Amino acid sequence: MHKHIKVKPSESSDPDFLSLPLCPQPSPCEWCRCEPNNEVHCVVSDCAVPECVNPVYEPEQCCPICKNGPNCFAGTTIIPAGIEVKVDDCTICRCHNGDWWKPAQCLRRECLNGQSLS
C-alpha cells in the first residue's frame, strides 16, 4: 500500500492538488521508484571496493569506509600502506602499491636470537 502526499504543481495556479505516491526507502543504500500500477522498482547502491583489509560499515552509510586509511596484512598484522613497518626485530614490511588485497612485501634481515645483525 502506498502513502500519498498532496503536491501542488508549481507551474500551475490551479488550486487543485496533485496526489503522488510516497515510495518506501528500505535503507539509505536503496533508491525506489513507485510506478502508477503499484509496482515498486528499487536499485541498490554500487560501492567501490575499499582499499583496506578492515573496512567498517557506519550507520546510515551505504558503502564501507577505511577509518585508518589504506592498509594490508603482513602475516596477521595489519599495517598502513605507503610506509615501511617494522613488524618484529628482524622483519620490515610494506604494502604493495594499490594492491591492498595482496600480502605485504616483507624483507627479513639476518638475525641472531631476535636481534638484527645489520
Phi, psi and omega in degrees: 000134180266146168272152178238144174241154179260123181236131177268124179300130184290331182275000183241142174265007179298128181288348178289146179258151179262133180264121179240143178289143175259111185281146175289145174241097187302328179202167178295346183264358181240137176243128184240149177232128178266130179268156178301335180273014179075010173277144178246126178247126182236150172234149180255142180303140177260118184258142172289152178290127180293149183267046178207164180269354182228056180295154182238139174262119179267146177302142177067013173244143183282317190254148178291152180235158176258094184300328182255017178081181180299145180200179177204176177267137167242094190070240177256004181264135176270126179238150179289149177283154172092352179223157173277138182234130176278109184270340170203183185297340185243357188231131175242132183235157178214137176292148173294141179296116176075355181245065185298335183285344178276147174298153181299154172275126183237144177243118180260123179271161177294134183226155174230115181055042176080002180251132181294139177270350182259000000 
